[in-house]
Amino acid sequence: MGLRANYRGEQVYLYRIQAPPAQARALLVDYLNEVNRLADHPRWYNAMTQNCTTTIREHALKAGGEGGLDWRMLANGHLDQLLYQRRLISTDLPFASLRARSNITEKAKAADDSRDFSSLIRRGLPNSHGW
């Protein structure tokens, strides 16, 4: 996030995913297993089939998530709309308001290489409800 905000000049958004604790743990464990697999068997990035978003979907499905393919998984900058529509992020605010409050670009720039980067970029984020 710091790389994208501070050095690439991109807008960065951070949302709290709504998932039961067991599913969130399963997702984390699947990611960690993948990191270990990649250390032993590197894999090429593919903009259409093996990219940031499709990989997230793959891990989410393994952790018990649901949801069919959607064009917003392939078009950069639209995944948050899909997550909102599927109620996987908070829907307590209208989408435009949630997106504006979830923009952490300036927080990431201010936190830069702080030891508290992770907590600093999360301050003031909209809360999720349910789990």
C-alpha positions in Angstrom: 0.0 0.0 0.0 2.8 2.3 0.8 4.5 1.5 -2.5 1.4 2.3 -4.5 0.5 5.5 -2.6 4.0 6.9 -1.9 6.0 6.0 -4.9 3.6 5.1 -7.7 1.2 8.0 -7.0 -1.9 5.7 -7.1 -5.1 6.2 -5.1 -5.3 3.4 -2.4 -8.5 2.2 -0.7 -8.8 -0.1 2.3 -12.0 -1.8 3.2 -12.9 -4.1 6.1 -14.1 -7.3 4.7 -17.1 -8.8 6.4 -16.5 -12.5 7.1 -16.9 -14.8 10.0 -13.7 -15.3 12.0 -13.3 -18.9 10.9 -13.6 -17.9 7.3 -11.1 -15.0 7.8 -8.7 -17.4 9.4 -9.1 -20.0 6.6 -8.3 -17.2 4.1 -5.2 -16.2 5.9 -4.0 -19.8 6.2 -4.6 -20.3 2.5 -2.6 -17.2 1.7 0.3 -18.4 3.9 0.3 -21.8 2.3 0.4 -20.1 -1.1 3.4 -18.0 -0.1 5.2 -21.1 1.0 4.3 -22.9 -2.4 5.6 -19.9 -4.3 8.9 -19.9 -2.4 9.4 -23.5 -3.7 7.6 -23.1 -7.1 7.5 -19.6 -8.5 4.7 -18.7 -10.9 4.4 -16.0 -13.5 2.0 -13.2 -13.1 -0.7 -13.2 -15.8 -2.8 -10.0 -16.2 -5.9 -12.0 -17.2 -5.8 -15.3 -15.4 -3.4 -14.9 -12.4 -3.6 -11.3 -11.2 -4.2 -9.6 -7.9 -8.0 -9.8 -8.1 -8.4 -13.3 -9.5 -6.0 -14.6 -6.9 -8.0 -13.0 -4.1 -11.1 -14.7 -5.5 -9.3 -18.1 -5.7 -8.2 -17.8 -2.1 -11.7 -16.6 -1.0 -13.4 -19.6 -2.7 -11.0 -22.0 -1.0 -11.9 -20.4 2.4 -15.6 -21.0 1.8 -16.5 -17.8 0.0 -19.1 -17.7 -2.7 -19.7 -15.7 -5.9 -19.5 -16.1 -9.6 -17.2 -14.3 -12.0 -17.9 -10.7 -12.8 -16.3 -8.2 -15.1 -15.3 -6.0 -12.2 -12.8 -8.7 -11.1 -10.8 -8.0 -14.3 -11.2 -4.2 -14.6 -9.0 -2.3 -12.2 -10.7 0.0 -9.9 -14.1 -1.7 -9.8 -13.8 -4.6 -7.4 -15.0 -2.5 -4.4 -18.3 -1.9 -6.2 -18.8 -5.6 -6.6 -17.9 -6.2 -2.9 -20.4 -3.6 -1.9 -23.1 -5.1 -4.1 -22.4 -8.5 -2.6 -22.4 -7.0 0.9 -18.9 -8.2 1.6 -17.9 -4.8 2.8 -20.0 -2.4 4.9 -23.2 -1.1 3.3 -24.0 1.2 6.1 -23.1 4.2 3.9 -23.9 5.0 0.3 -21.1 3.5 -1.8 -19.6 6.9 -2.8 -19.3 7.9 0.9 -17.8 4.5 1.9 -15.3 4.8 -0.9 -14.3 8.3 0.0 -13.8 7.4 3.7 -11.8 4.2 2.7 -9.3 6.2 0.6 -6.0 5.8 2.6 -3.7 7.5 0.1 -2.9 10.6 2.3 -2.7 8.5 5.4 -0.2 6.2 3.7 1.9 9.1 2.5 1.9 10.6 6.0 2.8 7.3 7.7 5.4 6.5 5.0 8.0 4.2 6.7 6.6 4.5 10.3 6.7 1.4 12.5 2.9 2.1 13.0 2.1 2.2 9.3 -0.5 -0.5 9.6 -2.4 1.0 12.4 -2.1 4.6 11.1 -3.7 3.8 7.7 -6.6 2.1 9.5 -7.5 4.9 11.8 -11.0 6.3 11.0 -11.9 3.6 8.6 -15.7 2.8 8.4 -16.5 -0.1 10.7 -18.0 -3.3 9.4 -20.9 -4.9 11.2 -21.9 -8.5 11.8 -19.0 -10.8 12.4 
